[in-house]
Amino acid sequence: MAKCNVSGVFTRDNLFKYARNVGVASYAGLGIVVSQPSVVRAGHVDPTNTLLAGSLLGTSVFLYGRPHLNGVPTKKRVWLSIYGSGLFNLGSLLIWAIVKTATQELNLHPIFRGFLSLAASYYMVLSGLSWVDIIDNQK
């Protein structure tokens, strides 16, 4: 019987890489659900909380691994990562809610609102990455 070697699978680098990827996918999905809920909700299951949790986790792991937090004690580093993740995600929720309200008043097609939400998500992620890169490069 063949042995399965999983020692290289559960590494710190893989955790950071995959948690960030799950976070970005959850973040994009969250933007669509918030701005256009009828596109995603096809039944009684509301994915909002699951997507928010995935986005918060991915953003927190991303911030925790950034160089500007390297010298910070672990407990404070965890707290700052969670705090930054909360600010980013809840600020994004506010922006998506404003976009949803504005586009509903204009009677835009639901699919267009979904694409508008994805575009807003994309630019908010790029802005966040740029912001963190600037902070990292100041040290």
Contact map, one row per residue, 1 for C-alpha under 8 A:
1110000000000000000000000000000000000000000000000000000000000000000000000000000000000000000000000000000000000000000000000000000000000000000
1111000000000000000000000000000000000000000000000000000000000000000000000000000000000000000000000000000000000000000000000000000000000000000
1111100000000000000000000000000000000000000000000000000000000000000000000000000000000000000000000000000000000000000000000000000000000000000
0111110000000000000000000000000000000000000000000000000000000000000000000000000000000000000000000000000000000000000000000000000000000000000
0011111100000000000000000000000000000000000000000000000000000000000000000000000000000000000000000000000000000000000000000000000000000000000
0001111111000000000000000000000000000000000000000000000000000000000000000000000000000000000000000000000000000000000000000000000000000000000
0000111111100000000000000000000000000000000000000000000000000000000000000000000000000000000000000000000000000000000000000000000000000000000
0000111111100000000000000000000000000000000000000000000000000000000000000000000000000000000000000000000000000000000000000000000000000000000
0000011111100100000000000000000000000000000000000000000000000000000000000000000000000000000000000000000000000000000000000000000000000000000
0000011111110110000000000000000000000000000000000000000000000000000000000000000000000000000000000000000000000000000000000000000000000000000
0000001111111110000000000000000000000000000000000000000000000000000000000000000000000000000000000000000000000000000000000000000000000000000
0000000001111111000000000000000000000000000000000000000000000000000000000000000000000000000000000000000000000000000000000000000000000000000
0000000000111111100000000000000000000000000000000000000000000000000000000000000000000000000000000000000000000000000000000000000000000000000
0000000011111111110000000000000000000000000000000000000000000000000000000000000000000000000000000000000000000000000000000000000000000000000
0000000001111111111000000000000000000000000000000000000000000000000000000000000000000000000000000000000000000000000000000000000000000000000
0000000000011111111100000000000000000000000000000000000000001100100000000000000000000000000000000000000000000000000000000000000000000000000
0000000000001111111110000000000000000000000000000000000000000000000000000000000000000000000000000000000000000000000000000000000000000000000
0000000000000111111111000000000000000000000000000000000000000000000000000000000000000000000000000000000000000000000000000000000000000000000
0000000000000011111111100000000000000000000000000000000011001100000000000000000000000000000000000000000000000000000000000000000000000000000
0000000000000001111111110000000000000000000000000000000011101100000000000000000000000000000000000000000000000000000000000000000000000000000
0000000000000000111111111000000000000000000000000000000001000000000000000000000000000000000000000000000000000000000000000000000000000000000
0000000000000000011111111100000000000000000000000000011001000000000000000000000000000000000000000000000000000000000000000000000000000000000
0000000000000000001111111110000000000000000000000000011111100000000000000000000000000000000000000000000000000000000000000000000000000000000
0000000000000000000111111111000000000000000000000000001001100000000000000000000000000000000000000000000000000000000000000000000000000000000
0000000000000000000011111111100000000000000000000000001000000000000000000000000000000000000000000000000000000000000000000000000000000000000
0000000000000000000001111111110000000000000000000011011000000000000000000000000000000000000000000000000000000000000000000000000000000000000
0000000000000000000000111111111000000000000000000011011000000000000000000000000000000000100000000000000000000000000000001000000000000000000
0000000000000000000000011111111100000000000000000000000000000000000000000000000000000000000000000000000000000000000001001100000000000000000
0000000000000000000000001111111110000000000000000010000000000000000000000000000000000000000000000000000000000000000000000000000000000000000
0000000000000000000000000111111111000000000000010011000000000000000000000000000000000000000000000000000000000000000000000000000000000000000
0000000000000000000000000011111111100000000000000000000000000000000000000000000000000000000010010000000000000000000011001000000000000000000
0000000000000000000000000001111111111011000000000000000000000000000000000000000000000000000000000000000000000000011011000000000000000000000
0000000000000000000000000000111111111111100000110000000000000000000000000000000000000000000000000000000000000000000000000000000000000000000
0000000000000000000000000000011111111000000000010000000000000000000000000000000000000000000010011001000000000000000000000000000000000000000
0000000000000000000000000000001111111000000000000000000000000000000000000000000000000000000000011011000000000000110010000000000000000000000
0000000000000000000000000000000111111111000000000000000000000000000000000000000000000000000000000001000000000100110000000000000000000000000
0000000000000000000000000000000111111111100000000000000000000000000000000000000000000000000000000000000000000000000000000000000000000000000
0000000000000000000000000000000010011111110000000000000000000000000000000000000000000000000000000000000000000000000000000000000000000000000
0000000000000000000000000000000110011111110000000000000000000000000000000000000000000000000000000000000000000110010000000000000000000000000
0000000000000000000000000000000110011111110000000000000000000000000000000000000000000000000000000000000000000000000000000000000000000000000
0000000000000000000000000000000010001111111111100000000000000000000000000000000000000000000000000000000000000000000000000000000000000000000
0000000000000000000000000000000000000111111110000000000000000000000000000000000000000000000000000000000000000000000000000000000000000000000
0000000000000000000000000000000000000000111110000000000000000000000000000000000000000000000000000000000000000000000000000000000000000000000
0000000000000000000000000000000000000000111111000000000000000000000000000000000000000000000000000000000000000000000000000000000000000000000
0000000000000000000000000000000000000000111111100000000000000000000000000000000000000000000000000000000000000000000000000000000000000000000
0000000000000000000000000000000000000000100111111000000000000000000000000000000000000000000000000000000000000000000000000000000000000000000
0000000000000000000000000000000010000000100011111110000000000000000000000000000000000000000000000000000000000000000000000000000000000000000
0000000000000000000000000000010011000000000001111111000000000000000000000000000000000000000000000000000000000000000000000000000000000000000
0000000000000000000000000000000000000000000001111111100000000000000000000000000000000000000000000000000000000000000000000000000000000000000
0000000000000000000000000000000000000000000000111111110000000000000000000000000000000000000000000000000000000000000000000000000000000000000
0000000000000000000000000110110000000000000000111111111000000000000000000000000000000000000000000000000000000000000000000000000000000000000
0000000000000000000000000110010000000000000000011111111100000000000000000000000000000000100000000000000000000000000000000000000000000000000
0000000000000000000000000000000000000000000000001111111110000000000000000000000000000000000000000000000000000000000000000000000000000000000
0000000000000000000001100110000000000000000000000111111111000000000000000000000000000000000000000000000000000000000000000000000000000000000
0000000000000000000001111110000000000000000000000011111111100000000000000000000000000000100000000000000000000000000000000000000000000000000
0000000000000000000000100000000000000000000000000001111111110000000000000000000001001100100000000000000000000000000000000000000000000000000
0000000000000000001100100000000000000000000000000000111111111000000000000000000000001000000000000000000000000000000000000000000000000000000
0000000000000000001111110000000000000000000000000000011111111100000000000000000000000000000000000000000000000000000000000000000000000000000
0000000000000000000100110000000000000000000000000000001111111110000000000000000010001000000000000000000000000000000000000000000000000000000
0000000000000000000000000000000000000000000000000000000111111111000000000000010011011000000000000000000000000000000000000000000000000000000
0000000000000001001100000000000000000000000000000000000011111111100000000000000010000000000000000000000000000000000000000000000000000000000
0000000000000001001100000000000000000000000000000000000001111111110000000000000000000000000000000000000000000000000000000000000000000000000
0000000000000000000000000000000000000000000000000000000000111111110000000000000010011000000000000000000000000000000000000000000000000000000
0000000000000000000000000000000000000000000000000000000000011111110010000000110110000000000000000000000000000000000000000000000000000000000
0000000000000001000000000000000000000000000000000000000000001111111011000000000000000000000000000000000000000000000000000000000000000000000
0000000000000000000000000000000000000000000000000000000000000111111111000000000000000000000000000000000000000000000000000000000000000001000
0000000000000000000000000000000000000000000000000000000000000000111111000000000000000000000000000000000000000000000000000000000000000001000
0000000000000000000000000000000000000000000000000000000000000000011111100000000000000000000000000000000000000000000000000000000000000011001
0000000000000000000000000000000000000000000000000000000000000001111111110000100000000000000000000000000000000000000000000000000000000000000
0000000000000000000000000000000000000000000000000000000000000000111111110000000000000000000000000000000000000000000000000000000000000000000
0000000000000000000000000000000000000000000000000000000000000000000111111000000000000000000000000000000000000000000000000000000000000000000
0000000000000000000000000000000000000000000000000000000000000000000011111101100000000000000000000000000000000000000000000000000000000000000
0000000000000000000000000000000000000000000000000000000000000000000000111111100000000000000000000000000000000000000000000000000000000000000
0000000000000000000000000000000000000000000000000000000000000000000000011111110000000000000000000000000000000000000000000000000000000000000
0000000000000000000000000000000000000000000000000000000000000000000000001111111000000000000000000000000000000000000000000000000000000000000
0000000000000000000000000000000000000000000000000000000000000000000000011111111100000000000000000000000000000000000000000000000000000000000
0000000000000000000000000000000000000000000000000000000000000001000010011111111110000000000000000000000000000000000000000000000000000000000
0000000000000000000000000000000000000000000000000000000000010001000000000111111111000000000000000000000000000000000000000000000000000000000
0000000000000000000000000000000000000000000000000000000000000000000000000011111111100000000000000000000000000000000000000000000000000000000
0000000000000000000000000000000000000000000000000000000000000001000000000001111111110000000000000000000000000000000000000000000000000000000
0000000000000000000000000000000000000000000000000000000000111011000000000000111111111000000000000000000000000000000000000000000000000000000
0000000000000000000000000000000000000000000000000000000100010000000000000000011111111100000000000000000000000000000000000000000000000000000
0000000000000000000000000000000000000000000000000000000000000000000000000000001111111110000000000000000000000000000000000000000000000000000
0000000000000000000000000000000000000000000000000000000000010010000000000000000111111111000000000000000000000000000000000000000000000000000
0000000000000000000000000000000000000000000000000000000110110010000000000000000011111111100000000000000000000000000000000000000000000000000
0000000000000000000000000000000000000000000000000000000100000000000000000000000001111111110000000000000000000000000000000000000000000000000
0000000000000000000000000000000000000000000000000000000000000000000000000000000000111111111000000000000000000000000000000000000000000000000
0000000000000000000000000000000000000000000000000000000000000000000000000000000000011111111100000000000000000000000000000000000100000000000
0000000000000000000000000010000000000000000000000001001100000000000000000000000000001111111110000000000000000000000000000000000000000000000
0000000000000000000000000000000000000000000000000000000000000000000000000000000000000111111111000000000000000000000000000000000000000000000
0000000000000000000000000000000000000000000000000000000000000000000000000000000000000011111111100000000000000000000000000000000000000000000
0000000000000000000000000000000000000000000000000000000000000000000000000000000000000001111111110000000000000000000000001001000000000000000
0000000000000000000000000000001001000000000000000000000000000000000000000000000000000000111111111000000000000000000000000000000000000000000
0000000000000000000000000000000000000000000000000000000000000000000000000000000000000000011111111100000000000000000000000000000000000000000
0000000000000000000000000000000000000000000000000000000000000000000000000000000000000000001111111110000000000000000000000000000000000000000
0000000000000000000000000000001001100000000000000000000000000000000000000000000000000000000111111111000000000000000010010000000000000000000
0000000000000000000000000000000001100000000000000000000000000000000000000000000000000000000011111111100000000000000000000000000000000000000
0000000000000000000000000000000000000000000000000000000000000000000000000000000000000000000001111111110000000000000000000000000000000000000
0000000000000000000000000000000000100000000000000000000000000000000000000000000000000000000000111111111000000000000010000000000000000000000
0000000000000000000000000000000001110000000000000000000000000000000000000000000000000000000000011111111100000000100000000000000000000000000
0000000000000000000000000000000000000000000000000000000000000000000000000000000000000000000000001111111110000000000000000000000000000000000
0000000000000000000000000000000000000000000000000000000000000000000000000000000000000000000000000111111111000000000000000000000000000000000
0000000000000000000000000000000000000000000000000000000000000000000000000000000000000000000000000011111111110000100000000000000000000000000
0000000000000000000000000000000000000000000000000000000000000000000000000000000000000000000000000001111111110000000000000000000000000000000
0000000000000000000000000000000000000000000000000000000000000000000000000000000000000000000000000000111111100000000000000000000000000000000
0000000000000000000000000000000000000000000000000000000000000000000000000000000000000000000000000000011111110000000000000000000000000000000
0000000000000000000000000000000000000000000000000000000000000000000000000000000000000000000000000000001111111000000000000000000000000000000
0000000000000000000000000000000000000000000000000000000000000000000000000000000000000000000000000000001101111101100000000000000000000000000
0000000000000000000000000000000000000000000000000000000000000000000000000000000000000000000000000000000000111111100000000000000000000000000
0000000000000000000000000000000000010010000000000000000000000000000000000000000000000000000000000000000000011111110000000000000000000000000
0000000000000000000000000000000000000010000000000000000000000000000000000000000000000000000000000000000000001111111000000000000000000000000
0000000000000000000000000000000000000000000000000000000000000000000000000000000000000000000000000000000000011111111100000000000000000000000
0000000000000000000000000000000000110000000000000000000000000000000000000000000000000000000000000001001000011111111110000000000000000000000
0000000000000000000000000000000100110010000000000000000000000000000000000000000000000000000000000000000000000111111111000000000000000000000
0000000000000000000000000000000100000000000000000000000000000000000000000000000000000000000000000000000000000011111111100000000000000000000
0000000000000000000000000000000000000000000000000000000000000000000000000000000000000000000000000000000000000001111111110000000000000000000
0000000000000000000000000000001100100000000000000000000000000000000000000000000000000000000000010010000000000000111111111000000000000000000
0000000000000000000000000001001100000000000000000000000000000000000000000000000000000000000000000000000000000000011111111100000000000000000
0000000000000000000000000000000000000000000000000000000000000000000000000000000000000000000000000000000000000000001111111110000000000000000
0000000000000000000000000000000000000000000000000000000000000000000000000000000000000000000000010000000000000000000111111111000000000000000
0000000000000000000000000011001000000000000000000000000000000000000000000000000000000000000100000000000000000000000011111111100000000000000
0000000000000000000000000001000000000000000000000000000000000000000000000000000000000000000000000000000000000000000001111111110000000000000
0000000000000000000000000000000000000000000000000000000000000000000000000000000000000000000000000000000000000000000000111111111000000000000
0000000000000000000000000000000000000000000000000000000000000000000000000000000000000000000100000000000000000000000000011111111100000000000
0000000000000000000000000000000000000000000000000000000000000000000000000000000000000000000000000000000000000000000000001111111110000000000
0000000000000000000000000000000000000000000000000000000000000000000000000000000000000000000000000000000000000000000000000111111111000000000
0000000000000000000000000000000000000000000000000000000000000000000000000000000000000000000000000000000000000000000000000011111111100000000
0000000000000000000000000000000000000000000000000000000000000000000000000000000000000001000000000000000000000000000000000001111111110000000
0000000000000000000000000000000000000000000000000000000000000000000000000000000000000000000000000000000000000000000000000000111111111000000
0000000000000000000000000000000000000000000000000000000000000000000000000000000000000000000000000000000000000000000000000000011111111100000
0000000000000000000000000000000000000000000000000000000000000000000000000000000000000000000000000000000000000000000000000000001111111110000
0000000000000000000000000000000000000000000000000000000000000000000000000000000000000000000000000000000000000000000000000000000111111111000
0000000000000000000000000000000000000000000000000000000000000000000000000000000000000000000000000000000000000000000000000000000011111111100
0000000000000000000000000000000000000000000000000000000000000000000000000000000000000000000000000000000000000000000000000000000001111111110
0000000000000000000000000000000000000000000000000000000000000000000100000000000000000000000000000000000000000000000000000000000000111111111
0000000000000000000000000000000000000000000000000000000000000000011100000000000000000000000000000000000000000000000000000000000000011111111
0000000000000000000000000000000000000000000000000000000000000000000000000000000000000000000000000000000000000000000000000000000000001111111
0000000000000000000000000000000000000000000000000000000000000000000000000000000000000000000000000000000000000000000000000000000000000111111
0000000000000000000000000000000000000000000000000000000000000000000100000000000000000000000000000000000000000000000000000000000000000011111
